Amino acid sequence: MPIMRYRSLLVALILIGMMTAVERAKAQSDREEGSADITAPVEPSPPDIDETRLFAELLTHNELRNAALLSFTEQRTYEVTDTTGKVRAQESGQMEYRAPDRKKFVTTSESGSGLVRRLALNPLINSEIEAAAGKQHHDSSITPANYTFELLGEQQVGPYRCFVVRAVPKRPDKYLFEGKVWIDRQDFAVVRIAGHPAKKLSFWIERADFVREYQKIDGFWLPKKDETFVQVRMYGRKVLTIDHQDYAVAGGSSTEESVLNRENWREKGSVTTLASDLKRD
């Protein structure tokens, strides 16, 4: 799995704010984010791990998984709802990925406001496809060039034991985020991200909070669900949800494990080298 980029999601938030102002769809009630909270306690991390090593391990393992992943297909559903739960717009279809940089989305069903789909959902889909092909030039990846990590401890997230870090952006950029990242202790893969853009998105959007969850499928960590709460000036809160289901992955666990085993000695060397580079930075 490549380190995720957030530009496409944040572009959609701006468009949703503009769309909401056009429709003047007044929200009838507020919604709390408590459903996204994790109740397990945060416990101390072992002494042999620190922010530098954790960042280095995350980057190295992501590169290995990315090299092993040949392709996948998934069934994806995009929804925009208000805080009463009413669906404003929905679009479903199949997303196909082919290494190293090709994505294709085929819509199978759509409903609700055509304006919402045209101004928010379709640009979101197209932006992701363009970003995969390298046509977008805003670097929003989770790398030392963009973020500083602060290790907070360990926490259980469903079946996964995770390191918890606070991700602090190195510049006020609307394509970066500020928040927390949960990293699987065994695989050094991102399990969950929760935060908000590092810079205000637009006049219309007063606040945008998002949660992205990942799932392990055939040895790879792929998106499970994205949920974004957008507070729009004068018109209340809207919710953008993206559900990822029914993955079919080519390159599965045996492929990834063979890469990890084959590159084990290189991995250790690269982690040590990268850790030294990060300390110098």
Salt bridges, closest charged atoms under 4 A:
GLU23 OE1 - ARG88 NH2 3.31
GLU33 OE2 - ARG237 NH1 3.97
GLU43 OE1 - ARG161 NH2 2.62
ASP48 OD2 - ARG53 NH1 3.79
GLU57 OE2 - ARG53 NE 3.31
GLU57 OE1 - HIS61 ND1 3.60
GLU74 OE2 - ARG76 NH2 2.62
GLU74 OE1 - HIS244 ND1 2.90
GLU96 OE2 - ARG98 NH2 3.60
GLU110 OE1 - ARG117 NE 3.38
GLU128 OE1 - ARG76 NH1 2.63
GLU128 OE2 - LYS103 NZ 2.63
ASP139 OD1 - ARG5 NH1 3.56
GLU150 OE1 - ARG166 NH1 3.03
GLU154 OE1 - ARG161 NE 3.06
GLU154 OE2 - ARG185 NH1 2.81
ASP173 OD2 - ARG171 NE 3.55
GLU178 OE1 - HIS196 NE2 3.77
ASP187 OD2 - LYS216 NZ 2.68
GLU206 OE2 - ARG233 NH1 3.78
ASP209 OD2 - ARG207 NE 2.83
ASP226 OD1 - ARG212 NE 2.35
ASP226 OD2 - HIS244 NE2 2.85
GLU227 OE2 - ARG31 NH2 2.99
GLU263 OE1 - ARG266 NH1 2.86
GLU267 OE2 - HIS61 NE2 3.02
ASP277 OD1 - ARG280 NH2 2.03
